[in-house]
Amino acid sequence: MTNKRYSNFITNCVHAGNDIDKETGAIRRPITMANSYRLPNDASTLDWSGTDELIYTRTTSANQIYLQEKLAVLEGGEDCVVLATGVAALSGVFFTFLTSDSHIICTNVSYVAVYRLLNEYFPDKYGIEVTLVDTSNLQEIKDAIRPNTKLIHIETPGNPTTRISDIEEISKIAKAAGILLSVDSTFATPYLQRPLSLGADLVIHSLTKYINGHGDAMGGAVIGNKVLIDKIKRQAMVNMGGSISPFNAWLIMRGAVTLPLRMEQHSKSALRIAEFLEASPSVSFVAYPGLKSHPQHELAKKQMSAFSGVISFGLKADVKTHNKFVNSLELIISAVSIGHDESLIVYTGPTDERNHFYPNEFKNGHLRFSVGLEASDDIISDIEQALKKCKL
């Protein structure tokens, strides 16, 4: 590893993890599509599950190492583990640091896979105790702490509510009780928010989203101090099979170079579109941290440098009309995921399994809108023509 760290984030996006290829002189590290590496002359002392040497791609690959170096630099962490998906990163943290006598506190409205892992699978299979709370409410977190609480896990901004949780204050609560704090910062990326500098122990990203940014690769990452990350590497990557493919690691490495430029555009466009939606008589609510009407707007201004590209909103309409609106869009694509170059929207109806935890305005269904890199004028025009087709 080159361990390049520059003072400027934008420069680190370009150079961290990259180096001149020693064999060809290429100025960009190549894809190494190998599943095995040449062993040393004396292999008798090798740790076959070790992650510090290139032995077998399930334990570590060259492209994975390069990407881990870049992400550790971008988040200001000692080390990073990259895994096959964002869910692999999340479940890897839970699997590594929770045991059958553990208790975890988690954001009540979270990514659906997290909700299922913590509301169903981990309690049913391992007897782990779970308390889901509104982590934007510090008192709810304090009240939920038990003697066996091992981990507090928060999403901020939250998916899909865009709720903001106070990382710095929650970290103080966690440290006072000897509890680890993990933060899913996927919506913000390290360009807009730095959880480790605010006191978090671990920061998690679905690399599939903004960090890759092109909608063509999947991956997940956890960044933190080396002791914690080494545990995740051994338990959740090597021995749970969560390793990323070299090609996906290379694609994400490529995508991360333009992260600052993309996040500036996503954030700028999203704020303008959120203001347009809030002014529309057809819209029942808008949830976007950049709006003054957002309940945690002041905290978002303090904790983030901009507000990213995800807006949640609802129409003054029934389920059928919400679906008609989505299907009337021409530029914006009806698809899951966020952080792509193209704008994506998904409608979640009132039968969502997490619905009882949603804020009241979400309970009749909502639209999660990932604002892409298209011109904001074109995006707004598309929304306007779809509303007109629905006679809203």
Buried (B, 14 or more C-beta within 10 A) or exposed (E): EEEBBEEEBBEBBBBBBBBEEEEEEEEEBEBBEEEEBEEEEEEEEEEEBBBEEBBBBBBBBBBBBBBBBBBBBBBBBBBBBBBBBBBBBBBBBBBBBBEEEBBBBBBBBBBBBBBBBBBEBBBEEBEBBBBBBBBBEBEBBBEBBEEEBBBBBBBBBBBBBBBBBBBBBBBBBBEEBEBBBBBBBBBBBBBBBBBBBBBBBBBBBBBBBBBBBBBBBBBBBBBBEEEBBBBBBBBBBBEBEBBBBBBBBBBBBBBBBBBBBBBBBBBBBBBBBBBBBBEBEBBBBBBBBBBEEBBBBEBBBEBBBBBBBBBBBBBEBEEEBBBBBBEBBEBBBEBEEBBBBBBBBBBBEEEBEBBEBBBEBBBBBBBBBBBBBBEBEBBBEBBEBBBEBBEB
